[in-house]
């Protein structure tokens, strides 16, 4: 279980970095111009995907962490 927890930690770190990059793109006013509509739509789709994945990984991390604490009990 420890190895799985470490793997999930790494995934959380990677997903958080991706989320930060996407948020930076969404903060860029130029992405809201008509000619960048495709870029904006791509960023929004990625944001949704990353948020869903982050939630899944965080939940799994919490469950494993809790199980480890119960084992150490």
Secondary structure, DSSP 8 states (H G I E B T S, - for coil): -HHHHHHHHHHHHHHHHHHHHHHHHHH-GGGGSGGGHHHHHHHHHHHHHHHHHHHHHHHHHHHHHHHHHHHH-
